[in-house]
Amino acid sequence: MNPTTTQTPSPKVRYTEEILASLAEEPPRLPSKYFYDATGSRLFDAICALPEYYLTRTETGILERDAKAMAAAIGPHCELLEYGSGSSTKTTLLLDALVKPARYIPIDVSRAHLHDAAQRIHARYPDLSVEPLCADFAGEIVLPSEAAGTRVAYFPGSTLGNLTDAGARGLLERMTRTLGPGGLLLIGVDLVKPESVLVPAYDDAAGVTAAFNRNLLVHLQSLVDLQVNPTAFEHRAIWNADEHRMEMWLEASSDQVLELAGQRFAIPRGKRILTEFSHKYTPERLLDLAAGFDPVARWSDPQGWFLVQLLRVRG
Ligand SMILES: C[S@@+](CC[C@H](N)C(=O)[O-])C[C@H]1O[C@@H](n2cnc3c(N)ncnc32)[C@H](O)[C@@H]1O
């Protein structure tokens, strides 16, 4: 029998295939993970500081008040894995409260930003082993070595909400395997609230979210050679009440043609490309999505706008 060799496609080929398939959908889409090159990560940090973006402020307030209770429920010597760690800013509130954490593994697709954040964490906690992992959590996460303590996944920022329900269920299911029986997940999710609060959070007066949205096209120009004119697209933020989610779109302000790997996509004036959704949850809906976990404890803010939920892998 002849041995067969399988060749893994290069990252650029995989990205191109994913983007071609997304643009071919109706309506056309672009995956939101491509927001995050170095510029996108910087713009996201700027969004977090905006007065309209209540999410970061509210989640930070919960941590400032309750991180000690969270640390007590987690226990000492844990190995903390952070999914979509970004700047690891809120993480310091948790690390300050945790008793002798054994290792911190921040996981993100935005490589340079991840490494800068990991260096800052290492400088602040010199005794903590910090091992950044540049990886896409849409696939299997391969951890560096044996667990250094009870595995605890930290998944703040309501990043779960950027996934479809099927995507969220899949990720939470993969997390149960990564964490193992008894492993913990501390997850922060945004809750359903009035449209008058939600829409400005995704369409700020200073136009930072609009720049973040358009930067997706700029990033794809360099990542996969997408032929596109980013300035010909307007930012739109819409509350989809049926799906309980905020949606971000890029709307063509004149007739446009996008070209990638020899394929052309006509986007006439007024047509939109879906770039992100941010689901808003109820506590019950989160537990339904996290079917492989049991609830341990939860914390919220006085307005009930945001939820930090601790879950334990069942079994
Ligand atoms: C909404 S931001 C949240 C950042 C930070 N955790 C916070 O709470 O402010 C989402 C983060 O997840 C990262 N990210 C998005 N999709 C990802 C994916 N598929 N795999 C790994 N990281 C991803 C982004 O680079 C970004 O840092």
The ligand as an SDF file (V2000), in Angstrom:
LIG
                    3D

 27 29  0  0  0  0  0  0  0  0999 V2000
  -14.5760   41.5960   22.2100 C   0  0  0  0  0  0  0  0  0  0  0  0
  -12.8300   41.4860   22.3360 S   0  0  0  0  0  0  0  0  0  0  0  0
  -12.6500   41.1750   24.0840 C   0  0  0  0  0  0  0  0  0  0  0  0
  -11.2780   41.4560   24.5820 C   0  0  0  0  0  0  0  0  0  0  0  0
  -11.0920   41.2660   26.1050 C   0  0  0  0  0  0  0  0  0  0  0  0
  -11.2700   39.8860   26.4950 N   0  0  0  0  0  0  0  0  0  0  0  0
  -12.0650   42.1260   26.8620 C   0  0  0  0  0  0  0  0  0  0  0  0
  -12.8980   41.5670   27.5710 O   0  0  0  0  0  0  0  0  0  0  0  0
  -11.9810   43.3560   26.7550 O   0  0  0  0  0  0  0  0  0  0  0  0
  -12.5650   39.9150   21.6010 C   0  0  0  0  0  0  0  0  0  0  0  0
  -11.1290   39.3720   21.6970 C   0  0  0  0  0  0  0  0  0  0  0  0
  -11.1380   38.0260   21.2380 O   0  0  0  0  0  0  0  0  0  0  0  0
  -10.1540   37.8430   20.2230 C   0  0  0  0  0  0  0  0  0  0  0  0
  -10.7380   36.8830   19.2770 N   0  0  0  0  0  0  0  0  0  0  0  0
  -11.8050   37.0740   18.4570 C   0  0  0  0  0  0  0  0  0  0  0  0
  -12.0830   35.9550   17.7680 N   0  0  0  0  0  0  0  0  0  0  0  0
  -11.1560   35.0320   18.1640 C   0  0  0  0  0  0  0  0  0  0  0  0
  -10.9220   33.6720   17.8090 C   0  0  0  0  0  0  0  0  0  0  0  0
  -11.6950   33.0490   16.9150 N   0  0  0  0  0  0  0  0  0  0  0  0
   -9.9020   33.0110   18.4260 N   0  0  0  0  0  0  0  0  0  0  0  0
   -9.1060   33.6440   19.3400 C   0  0  0  0  0  0  0  0  0  0  0  0
   -9.2810   34.9400   19.7090 N   0  0  0  0  0  0  0  0  0  0  0  0
  -10.2950   35.6170   19.1320 C   0  0  0  0  0  0  0  0  0  0  0  0
   -9.9150   39.2160   19.6300 C   0  0  0  0  0  0  0  0  0  0  0  0
   -8.6250   39.3480   19.0540 O   0  0  0  0  0  0  0  0  0  0  0  0
  -10.1360   40.1310   20.8350 C   0  0  0  0  0  0  0  0  0  0  0  0
   -8.9500   40.3250   21.5480 O   0  0  0  0  0  0  0  0  0  0  0  0
  1  2  1  0
  2  3  1  0
  2 10  1  0
  3  4  1  0
  4  5  1  0
  5  6  1  0
  5  7  1  0
  7  8  2  0
  7  9  1  0
 10 11  1  0
 11 12  1  0
 11 26  1  0
 12 13  1  0
 13 14  1  0
 13 24  1  0
 14 15  1  0
 14 23  1  0
 15 16  2  0
 16 17  1  0
 17 18  1  0
 17 23  2  0
 18 19  1  0
 18 20  2  0
 20 21  1  0
 21 22  2  0
 22 23  1  0
 24 25  1  0
 24 26  1  0
 26 27  1  0
M  CHG  2   2   1   9  -1
M  END
$$$$
